[in-house]
């Protein structure tokens, strides 16, 4: 199934212009043990529903950005730069949901 994704720089484009990286995860500390780094690199939550994900606009502006996407129906809810993560990851009560 194809869908459109909203690049924060270029606007809505066909998903074929983008490369999916992964869901957003907290990076381990540089001195974290091997098992923490293994989990970070190889394992994903793969949640049903909304999640924040890394995307690369490879056929457009070449930018990396975050998109909140619903994995059940491939609809994107918003796209934003990493610098704007804190303000874009709050629920209606102001709590961070990721």
MOPE-V648178 format. One record per residue. N is the residue number from 1. RES is the residue in one small letter. OMEGA is omega in radians with two decimals (none if undefined). D_LAST is the distance of its C-alpha to the last C-alpha in Angstrom with 1 decimal. Layout:
n=(N,N)
res=(RES,RES)
omega=(OMEGA,OMEGA)
d_last=(D_LAST,D_LAST)
//
This chain:
n=(1,2,3,4,5,6,7,8,9,10,11,12,13,14,15,16,17,18,19,20,21,22,23,24,25,26,27,28,29,30,31,32,33,34,35,36,37,38,39,40,41,42,43,44,45,46,47,48,49,50,51,52,53,54,55,56,57,58,59,60,61,62,63,64,65,66,67,68,69,70,71,72,73,74,75,76,77,78,79,80,81,82,83,84,85,86,87,88,89,90,91,92,93,94,95,96,97,98)
res=(x,x,x,x,x,x,x,x,x,x,x,x,x,x,x,x,x,x,x,x,x,x,x,x,x,x,x,x,x,x,x,x,x,x,x,x,x,x,x,x,x,x,x,x,x,x,x,x,x,x,x,x,x,x,x,x,x,x,x,x,x,x,x,x,x,x,x,x,x,x,x,x,x,x,x,x,x,x,x,x,x,x,x,x,x,x,x,x,x,x,x,x,x,x,x,x,x,x)
omega=(3.13,3.09,3.10,3.11,-3.10,3.04,3.14,3.14,-2.99,-3.10,-3.08,3.11,3.07,-3.10,3.11,3.09,-2.99,2.99,3.09,3.09,-3.12,2.98,3.12,3.11,3.05,-3.11,3.10,3.07,-3.11,-3.12,3.13,-3.11,-3.04,-3.10,3.09,3.13,3.09,3.11,-3.11,-3.06,-2.94,-3.03,-3.13,3.07,-3.13,-3.10,2.96,-3.14,-3.06,3.00,3.09,-3.02,3.01,3.07,3.10,3.13,-3.02,-3.12,-3.13,-3.02,3.12,-3.11,2.95,3.13,3.12,3.08,2.99,-3.05,3.05,-3.06,3.12,-3.08,3.11,3.04,3.06,-3.09,3.07,3.09,-3.06,3.11,3.13,-3.12,-3.12,-3.07,-3.05,-3.12,-3.12,-3.10,3.13,3.04,-3.07,3.12,3.11,3.13,3.07,-3.06,3.11,none)
d_last=(26.0,25.7,23.5,23.1,20.3,20.3,20.8,20.2,23.6,25.7,24.4,24.3,25.6,26.1,23.4,26.3,26.2,22.8,21.6,18.2,16.9,13.8,10.1,8.3,8.5,9.6,13.3,15.7,18.4,21.6,23.5,21.1,23.1,23.7,21.6,18.4,19.2,20.2,17.0,15.1,17.8,18.6,16.1,13.3,11.3,12.8,11.1,13.3,12.1,9.6,7.5,7.6,10.7,13.5,16.8,20.3,23.0,25.8,28.5,27.9,26.9,25.6,22.4,18.9,16.1,12.6,12.6,10.5,12.6,13.5,14.7,17.2,19.3,18.3,17.8,16.0,14.8,14.6,15.1,15.0,15.8,13.8,15.5,14.1,10.4,10.2,12.2,10.5,6.8,8.4,9.6,13.4,13.7,12.2,9.3,5.9,3.8,0.0)
//
